[in-house]
Amino acid sequence: MMLPLQDLECPYCGETISLAIDDSAGAQAYVEDCQVCCRPIEVIVAPGADGRLSAIARTGDDA
């Protein structure tokens, strides 16, 4: 089973990165290093208005 990919913009370097989102795990939060600048990105996965999961990327400093 292939995990769906979602493109996100790194909040540090601004580059677009592709992350595999585990859609079987429901809402989640985890840290993944940027594939370009290697800084830690907090990834938040939550259901959208259409019921599909979507991810956002933020720095650890974002509140």
PDB file of N, CA, C and O in Angstrom:
ATOM      1  N   MET A   1       0.837  -1.182   0.000  1.00  0.00           N
ATOM      2  CA  MET A   1       0.000   0.000   0.000  1.00  0.00           C
ATOM      3  C   MET A   1       0.885   1.249   0.000  1.00  0.00           C
ATOM      4  O   MET A   1       1.762   1.401   0.850  1.00  0.00           O
ATOM      5  N   MET A   2       0.647   2.120  -0.944  1.00  0.00           N
ATOM      6  CA  MET A   2       1.427   3.346  -1.031  1.00  0.00           C
ATOM      7  C   MET A   2       0.751   4.455  -0.230  1.00  0.00           C
ATOM      8  O   MET A   2      -0.467   4.629  -0.285  1.00  0.00           O
ATOM      9  N   LEU A   3       1.557   5.192   0.507  1.00  0.00           N
ATOM     10  CA  LEU A   3       1.035   6.326   1.263  1.00  0.00           C
ATOM     11  C   LEU A   3       0.887   7.527   0.331  1.00  0.00           C
ATOM     12  O   LEU A   3       1.721   7.733  -0.551  1.00  0.00           O
ATOM     13  N   PRO A   4      -0.167   8.320   0.519  1.00  0.00           N
ATOM     14  CA  PRO A   4      -0.330   9.502  -0.330  1.00  0.00           C
ATOM     15  C   PRO A   4       0.750  10.543  -0.026  1.00  0.00           C
ATOM     16  O   PRO A   4       1.150  10.725   1.124  1.00  0.00           O
ATOM     17  N   LEU A   5       1.209  11.217  -1.073  1.00  0.00           N
ATOM     18  CA  LEU A   5       2.198  12.287  -0.912  1.00  0.00           C
ATOM     19  C   LEU A   5       1.497  13.631  -0.871  1.00  0.00           C
ATOM     20  O   LEU A   5       0.503  13.851  -1.563  1.00  0.00           O
ATOM     21  N   GLN A   6       2.026  14.520  -0.059  1.00  0.00           N
ATOM     22  CA  GLN A   6       1.519  15.888  -0.022  1.00  0.00           C
ATOM     23  C   GLN A   6       2.716  16.832  -0.078  1.00  0.00           C
ATOM     24  O   GLN A   6       3.699  16.655   0.641  1.00  0.00           O
ATOM     25  N   ASP A   7       2.613  17.831  -0.941  1.00  0.00           N
ATOM     26  CA  ASP A   7       3.658  18.843  -1.037  1.00  0.00           C
ATOM     27  C   ASP A   7       3.408  19.916   0.010  1.00  0.00           C
ATOM     28  O   ASP A   7       2.293  20.418   0.153  1.00  0.00           O
ATOM     29  N   LEU A   8       4.471  20.263   0.746  1.00  0.00           N
ATOM     30  CA  LEU A   8       4.418  21.310   1.760  1.00  0.00           C
ATOM     31  C   LEU A   8       5.587  22.252   1.550  1.00  0.00           C
ATOM     32  O   LEU A   8       6.612  21.869   0.987  1.00  0.00           O
ATOM     33  N   GLU A   9       5.431  23.472   1.999  1.00  0.00           N
ATOM     34  CA  GLU A   9       6.520  24.442   1.926  1.00  0.00           C
ATOM     35  C   GLU A   9       7.236  24.461   3.267  1.00  0.00           C
ATOM     36  O   GLU A   9       6.602  24.608   4.312  1.00  0.00           O
ATOM     37  N   CYS A  10       8.553  24.314   3.239  1.00  0.00           N
ATOM     38  CA  CYS A  10       9.343  24.370   4.463  1.00  0.00           C
ATOM     39  C   CYS A  10       9.218  25.772   5.067  1.00  0.00           C
ATOM     40  O   CYS A  10       9.448  26.760   4.369  1.00  0.00           O
ATOM     41  N   PRO A  11       8.859  25.877   6.346  1.00  0.00           N
ATOM     42  CA  PRO A  11       8.715  27.195   6.961  1.00  0.00           C
ATOM     43  C   PRO A  11      10.054  27.901   7.191  1.00  0.00           C
ATOM     44  O   PRO A  11      10.073  29.086   7.524  1.00  0.00           O
ATOM     45  N   TYR A  12      11.163  27.196   7.020  1.00  0.00           N
ATOM     46  CA  TYR A  12      12.485  27.794   7.206  1.00  0.00           C
ATOM     47  C   TYR A  12      13.086  28.275   5.890  1.00  0.00           C
ATOM     48  O   TYR A  12      13.443  29.446   5.758  1.00  0.00           O
ATOM     49  N   CYS A  13      13.198  27.361   4.905  1.00  0.00           N
ATOM     50  CA  CYS A  13      13.898  27.718   3.667  1.00  0.00           C
ATOM     51  C   CYS A  13      12.952  28.033   2.512  1.00  0.00           C
ATOM     52  O   CYS A  13      13.385  28.558   1.486  1.00  0.00           O
ATOM     53  N   GLY A  14      11.657  27.716   2.669  1.00  0.00           N
ATOM     54  CA  GLY A  14      10.677  28.038   1.638  1.00  0.00           C
ATOM     55  C   GLY A  14      10.615  27.048   0.487  1.00  0.00           C
ATOM     56  O   GLY A  14       9.799  27.214  -0.419  1.00  0.00           O
ATOM     57  N   GLU A  15      11.453  26.030   0.501  1.00  0.00           N
ATOM     58  CA  GLU A  15      11.439  25.026  -0.565  1.00  0.00           C
ATOM     59  C   GLU A  15      10.225  24.109  -0.420  1.00  0.00           C
ATOM     60  O   GLU A  15       9.755  23.866   0.691  1.00  0.00           O
ATOM     61  N   THR A  16       9.730  23.609  -1.529  1.00  0.00           N
ATOM     62  CA  THR A  16       8.636  22.651  -1.512  1.00  0.00           C
ATOM     63  C   THR A  16       9.208  21.263  -1.298  1.00  0.00           C
ATOM     64  O   THR A  16      10.125  20.843  -2.003  1.00  0.00           O
ATOM     65  N   ILE A  17       8.659  20.550  -0.317  1.00  0.00           N
ATOM     66  CA  ILE A  17       9.075  19.182  -0.034  1.00  0.00           C
ATOM     67  C   ILE A  17       7.850  18.274  -0.125  1.00  0.00           C
ATOM     68  O   ILE A  17       6.723  18.732   0.067  1.00  0.00           O
ATOM     69  N   SER A  18       8.061  17.008  -0.414  1.00  0.00           N
ATOM     70  CA  SER A  18       6.981  16.030  -0.487  1.00  0.00           C
ATOM     71  C   SER A  18       7.073  15.094   0.709  1.00  0.00           C
ATOM     72  O   SER A  18       8.121  14.509   0.983  1.00  0.00           O
ATOM     73  N   LEU A  19       5.953  14.964   1.413  1.00  0.00           N
ATOM     74  CA  LEU A  19       5.902  14.077   2.567  1.00  0.00           C
ATOM     75  C   LEU A  19       4.858  12.996   2.329  1.00  0.00           C
ATOM     76  O   LEU A  19       3.785  13.266   1.790  1.00  0.00           O
ATOM     77  N   ALA A  20       5.177  11.774   2.731  1.00  0.00           N
ATOM     78  CA  ALA A  20       4.210  10.685   2.701  1.00  0.00           C
ATOM     79  C   ALA A  20       3.365  10.795   3.965  1.00  0.00           C
ATOM     80  O   ALA A  20       3.899  10.805   5.074  1.00  0.00           O
ATOM     81  N   ILE A  21       2.045  10.879   3.798  1.00  0.00           N
ATOM     82  CA  ILE A  21       1.125  11.051   4.914  1.00  0.00           C
ATOM     83  C   ILE A  21       0.435   9.715   5.192  1.00  0.00           C
ATOM     84  O   ILE A  21      -0.202   9.142   4.308  1.00  0.00           O
ATOM     85  N   ASP A  22       0.567   9.225   6.426  1.00  0.00           N
ATOM     86  CA  ASP A  22      -0.089   7.978   6.816  1.00  0.00           C
ATOM     87  C   ASP A  22      -1.551   8.276   7.106  1.00  0.00           C
ATOM     88  O   ASP A  22      -1.902   8.668   8.218  1.00  0.00           O
ATOM     89  N   ASP A  23      -2.400   8.089   6.108  1.00  0.00           N
ATOM     90  CA  ASP A  23      -3.813   8.437   6.259  1.00  0.00           C
ATOM     91  C   ASP A  23      -4.597   7.416   7.080  1.00  0.00           C
ATOM     92  O   ASP A  23      -5.774   7.637   7.366  1.00  0.00           O
ATOM     93  N   SER A  24      -3.976   6.315   7.461  1.00  0.00           N
ATOM     94  CA  SER A  24      -4.659   5.338   8.306  1.00  0.00           C
ATOM     95  C   SER A  24      -4.544   5.695   9.789  1.00  0.00           C
ATOM     96  O   SER A  24      -5.233   5.105  10.622  1.00  0.00           O
ATOM     97  N   ALA A  25      -3.682   6.654  10.124  1.00  0.00           N
ATOM     98  CA  ALA A  25      -3.427   6.997  11.523  1.00  0.00           C
ATOM     99  C   ALA A  25      -4.308   8.140  12.027  1.00  0.00           C
ATOM    100  O   ALA A  25      -4.257   8.472  13.211  1.00  0.00           O
ATOM    101  N   GLY A  26      -5.108   8.744  11.160  1.00  0.00           N
ATOM    102  CA  GLY A  26      -5.964   9.857  11.579  1.00  0.00           C
ATOM    103  C   GLY A  26      -5.150  11.099  11.902  1.00  0.00           C
ATOM    104  O   GLY A  26      -4.038  11.274  11.403  1.00  0.00           O
ATOM    105  N   ALA A  27      -5.720  11.968  12.751  1.00  0.00           N
ATOM    106  CA  ALA A  27      -5.032  13.210  13.129  1.00  0.00           C
ATOM    107  C   ALA A  27      -3.741  12.860  13.874  1.00  0.00           C
ATOM    108  O   ALA A  27      -3.707  11.933  14.683  1.00  0.00           O
ATOM    109  N   GLN A  28      -2.688  13.618  13.587  1.00  0.00           N
ATOM    110  CA  GLN A  28      -1.382  13.348  14.191  1.00  0.00           C
ATOM    111  C   GLN A  28      -0.494  14.569  14.118  1.00  0.00           C
ATOM    112  O   GLN A  28      -0.757  15.502  13.359  1.00  0.00           O
ATOM    113  N   ALA A  29       0.549  14.556  14.906  1.00  0.00           N
ATOM    114  CA  ALA A  29       1.575  15.601  14.875  1.00  0.00           C
ATOM    115  C   ALA A  29       2.919  14.912  15.075  1.00  0.00           C
ATOM    116  O   ALA A  29       3.063  14.044  15.936  1.00  0.00           O
ATOM    117  N   TYR A  30       3.892  15.305  14.277  1.00  0.00           N
ATOM    118  CA  TYR A  30       5.221  14.721  14.401  1.00  0.00           C
ATOM    119  C   TYR A  30       6.246  15.693  13.839  1.00  0.00           C
ATOM    120  O   TYR A  30       5.887  16.684  13.202  1.00  0.00           O
ATOM    121  N   VAL A  31       7.515  15.410  14.072  1.00  0.00           N
ATOM    122  CA  VAL A  31       8.607  16.254  13.582  1.00  0.00           C
ATOM    123  C   VAL A  31       9.348  15.484  12.496  1.00  0.00           C
ATOM    124  O   VAL A  31       9.692  14.314  12.659  1.00  0.00           O
ATOM    125  N   GLU A  32       9.582  16.175  11.387  1.00  0.00           N
ATOM    126  CA  GLU A  32      10.344  15.594  10.282  1.00  0.00           C
ATOM    127  C   GLU A  32      11.323  16.648   9.778  1.00  0.00           C
ATOM    128  O   GLU A  32      10.972  17.822   9.667  1.00  0.00           O
ATOM    129  N   ASP A  33      12.544  16.234   9.476  1.00  0.00           N
ATOM    130  CA  ASP A  33      13.549  17.171   8.984  1.00  0.00           C
ATOM    131  C   ASP A  33      13.260  17.540   7.534  1.00  0.00           C
ATOM    132  O   ASP A  33      12.851  16.697   6.736  1.00  0.00           O
ATOM    133  N   CYS A  34      13.478  18.815   7.203  1.00  0.00           N
ATOM    134  CA  CYS A  34      13.342  19.279   5.823  1.00  0.00           C
ATOM    135  C   CYS A  34      14.360  18.544   4.959  1.00  0.00           C
ATOM    136  O   CYS A  34      15.514  18.380   5.354  1.00  0.00           O
ATOM    137  N   GLN A  35      13.931  18.105   3.788  1.00  0.00           N
ATOM    138  CA  GLN A  35      14.804  17.371   2.870  1.00  0.00           C
ATOM    139  C   GLN A  35      15.842  18.277   2.223  1.00  0.00           C
ATOM    140  O   GLN A  35      16.799  17.792   1.619  1.00  0.00           O
ATOM    141  N   VAL A  36      15.658  19.601   2.346  1.00  0.00           N
ATOM    142  CA  VAL A  36      16.583  20.550   1.723  1.00  0.00           C
ATOM    143  C   VAL A  36      17.534  21.165   2.751  1.00  0.00           C
ATOM    144  O   VAL A  36      18.753  21.060   2.614  1.00  0.00           O
ATOM    145  N   CYS A  37      16.965  21.815   3.795  1.00  0.00           N
ATOM    146  CA  CYS A  37      17.812  22.528   4.757  1.00  0.00           C
ATOM    147  C   CYS A  37      18.064  21.748   6.052  1.00  0.00           C
ATOM    148  O   CYS A  37      18.846  22.187   6.895  1.00  0.00           O
ATOM    149  N   CYS A  38      17.410  20.605   6.212  1.00  0.00           N
ATOM    150  CA  CYS A  38      17.606  19.690   7.345  1.00  0.00           C
ATOM    151  C   CYS A  38      17.129  20.230   8.696  1.00  0.00           C
ATOM    152  O   CYS A  38      17.445  19.646   9.733  1.00  0.00           O
ATOM    153  N   ARG A  39      16.379  21.325   8.704  1.00  0.00           N
ATOM    154  CA  ARG A  39      15.851  21.848   9.967  1.00  0.00           C
ATOM    155  C   ARG A  39      14.582  21.091  10.335  1.00  0.00           C
ATOM    156  O   ARG A  39      13.874  20.604   9.453  1.00  0.00           O
ATOM    157  N   PRO A  40      14.285  20.987  11.639  1.00  0.00           N
ATOM    158  CA  PRO A  40      13.120  20.212  12.075  1.00  0.00           C
ATOM    159  C   PRO A  40      11.808  20.960  11.838  1.00  0.00           C
ATOM    160  O   PRO A  40      11.648  22.101  12.271  1.00  0.00           O
ATOM    161  N   ILE A  41      10.884  20.314  11.155  1.00  0.00           N
ATOM    162  CA  ILE A  41       9.574  20.889  10.839  1.00  0.00           C
ATOM    163  C   ILE A  41       8.528  20.137  11.656  1.00  0.00           C
ATOM    164  O   ILE A  41       8.523  18.906  11.681  1.00  0.00           O
ATOM    165  N   GLU A  42       7.646  20.872  12.320  1.00  0.00           N
ATOM    166  CA  GLU A  42       6.518  20.248  12.990  1.00  0.00           C
ATOM    167  C   GLU A  42       5.423  20.057  11.946  1.00  0.00           C
ATOM    168  O   GLU A  42       4.950  21.027  11.353  1.00  0.00           O
ATOM    169  N   VAL A  43       5.026  18.823  11.727  1.00  0.00           N
ATOM    170  CA  VAL A  43       4.005  18.488  10.742  1.00  0.00           C
ATOM    171  C   VAL A  43       2.719  18.158  11.499  1.00  0.00           C
ATOM    172  O   VAL A  43       2.702  17.285  12.366  1.00  0.00           O
ATOM    173  N   ILE A  44       1.642  18.870  11.157  1.00  0.00           N
ATOM    174  CA  ILE A  44       0.339  18.659  11.769  1.00  0.00           C
ATOM    175  C   ILE A  44      -0.582  18.085  10.696  1.00  0.00           C
ATOM    176  O   ILE A  44      -0.777  18.704   9.650  1.00  0.00           O
ATOM    177  N   VAL A  45      -1.142  16.918  10.949  1.00  0.00           N
ATOM    178  CA  VAL A  45      -2.068  16.273  10.017  1.00  0.00           C
ATOM    179  C   VAL A  45      -3.443  16.254  10.674  1.00  0.00           C
ATOM    180  O   VAL A  45      -3.602  15.757  11.789  1.00  0.00           O
ATOM    181  N   ALA A  46      -4.432  16.799   9.976  1.00  0.00           N
ATOM    182  CA  ALA A  46      -5.787  16.872  10.518  1.00  0.00           C
ATOM    183  C   ALA A  46      -6.796  16.741   9.388  1.00  0.00           C
ATOM    184  O   ALA A  46      -6.484  17.042   8.236  1.00  0.00           O
ATOM    185  N   PRO A  47      -8.014  16.290   9.713  1.00  0.00           N
ATOM    186  CA  PRO A  47      -9.044  16.194   8.681  1.00  0.00           C
ATOM    187  C   PRO A  47      -9.499  17.582   8.236  1.00  0.00           C
ATOM    188  O   PRO A  47      -9.689  18.479   9.058  1.00  0.00           O
ATOM    189  N   GLY A  48      -9.672  17.746   6.922  1.00  0.00           N
ATOM    190  CA  GLY A  48     -10.171  19.000   6.371  1.00  0.00           C
ATOM    191  C   GLY A  48     -11.684  19.002   6.331  1.00  0.00           C
ATOM    192  O   GLY A  48     -12.322  18.060   6.802  1.00  0.00           O
ATOM    193  N   ALA A  49     -12.258  20.044   5.777  1.00  0.00           N
ATOM    194  CA  ALA A  49     -13.712  20.186   5.683  1.00  0.00           C
ATOM    195  C   ALA A  49     -14.334  19.065   4.860  1.00  0.00           C
ATOM    196  O   ALA A  49     -15.486  18.692   5.082  1.00  0.00           O
ATOM    197  N   ASP A  50     -13.565  18.526   3.905  1.00  0.00           N
ATOM    198  CA  ASP A  50     -14.081  17.448   3.058  1.00  0.00           C
ATOM    199  C   ASP A  50     -13.862  16.060   3.666  1.00  0.00           C
ATOM    200  O   ASP A  50     -14.214  15.050   3.057  1.00  0.00           O
ATOM    201  N   GLY A  51     -13.277  16.016   4.876  1.00  0.00           N
ATOM    202  CA  GLY A  51     -13.040  14.741   5.540  1.00  0.00           C
ATOM    203  C   GLY A  51     -11.709  14.101   5.210  1.00  0.00           C
ATOM    204  O   GLY A  51     -11.298  13.154   5.882  1.00  0.00           O
ATOM    205  N   ARG A  52     -11.029  14.596   4.192  1.00  0.00           N
ATOM    206  CA  ARG A  52      -9.713  14.065   3.829  1.00  0.00           C
ATOM    207  C   ARG A  52      -8.655  14.686   4.718  1.00  0.00           C
ATOM    208  O   ARG A  52      -8.787  15.834   5.143  1.00  0.00           O
ATOM    209  N   LEU A  53      -7.609  13.931   4.999  1.00  0.00           N
ATOM    210  CA  LEU A  53      -6.526  14.454   5.814  1.00  0.00           C
ATOM    211  C   LEU A  53      -5.656  15.397   5.007  1.00  0.00           C
ATOM    212  O   LEU A  53      -5.390  15.158   3.829  1.00  0.00           O
ATOM    213  N   SER A  54      -5.217  16.462   5.642  1.00  0.00           N
ATOM    214  CA  SER A  54      -4.266  17.368   5.014  1.00  0.00           C
ATOM    215  C   SER A  54      -3.225  17.735   6.060  1.00  0.00           C
ATOM    216  O   SER A  54      -3.477  17.650   7.262  1.00  0.00           O
ATOM    217  N   ALA A  55      -2.066  18.139   5.593  1.00  0.00           N
ATOM    218  CA  ALA A  55      -0.960  18.441   6.491  1.00  0.00           C
ATOM    219  C   ALA A  55      -0.544  19.886   6.343  1.00  0.00           C
ATOM    220  O   ALA A  55      -0.649  20.479   5.270  1.00  0.00           O
ATOM    221  N   ILE A  56      -0.064  20.447   7.457  1.00  0.00           N
ATOM    222  CA  ILE A  56       0.553  21.768   7.438  1.00  0.00           C
ATOM    223  C   ILE A  56       1.921  21.626   8.100  1.00  0.00           C
ATOM    224  O   ILE A  56       2.131  20.753   8.942  1.00  0.00           O
ATOM    225  N   ALA A  57       2.836  22.490   7.708  1.00  0.00           N
ATOM    226  CA  ALA A  57       4.187  22.479   8.275  1.00  0.00           C
ATOM    227  C   ALA A  57       4.409  23.784   9.013  1.00  0.00           C
ATOM    228  O   ALA A  57       4.023  24.852   8.537  1.00  0.00           O
ATOM    229  N   ARG A  58       5.035  23.694  10.183  1.00  0.00           N
ATOM    230  CA  ARG A  58       5.336  24.910  10.930  1.00  0.00           C
ATOM    231  C   ARG A  58       6.617  24.708  11.716  1.00  0.00           C
ATOM    232  O   ARG A  58       7.077  23.583  11.911  1.00  0.00           O
ATOM    233  N   THR A  59       7.188  25.827  12.167  1.00  0.00           N
ATOM    234  CA  THR A  59       8.391  25.746  12.988  1.00  0.00           C
ATOM    235  C   THR A  59       7.972  25.408  14.414  1.00  0.00           C
ATOM    236  O   THR A  59       6.799  25.536  14.765  1.00  0.00           O
ATOM    237  N   GLY A  60       8.891  24.992  15.203  1.00  0.00           N
ATOM    238  CA  GLY A  60       8.609  24.720  16.603  1.00  0.00           C
ATOM    239  C   GLY A  60       8.269  25.977  17.379  1.00  0.00           C
ATOM    240  O   GLY A  60       7.722  25.900  18.479  1.00  0.00           O
ATOM    241  N   ASP A  61       8.594  27.154  16.807  1.00  0.00           N
ATOM    242  CA  ASP A  61       8.328  28.432  17.467  1.00  0.00           C
ATOM    243  C   ASP A  61       6.921  28.932  17.215  1.00  0.00           C
ATOM    244  O   ASP A  61       6.453  29.816  17.933  1.00  0.00           O
ATOM    245  N   ASP A  62       6.215  28.384  16.195  1.00  0.00           N
ATOM    246  CA  ASP A  62       4.866  28.820  15.888  1.00  0.00           C
ATOM    247  C   ASP A  62       3.923  28.424  17.025  1.00  0.00           C
ATOM    248  O   ASP A  62       4.034  27.340  17.597  1.00  0.00           O
ATOM    249  N   ALA A  63       3.009  29.316  17.331  1.00  0.00           N
ATOM    250  CA  ALA A  63       2.071  28.993  18.418  1.00  0.00           C
ATOM    251  C   ALA A  63       0.705  28.679  17.859  1.00  0.00           C
ATOM    252  O   ALA A  63      -0.219  28.383  18.617  1.00  0.00           O
TER     253      ALA A  63
END
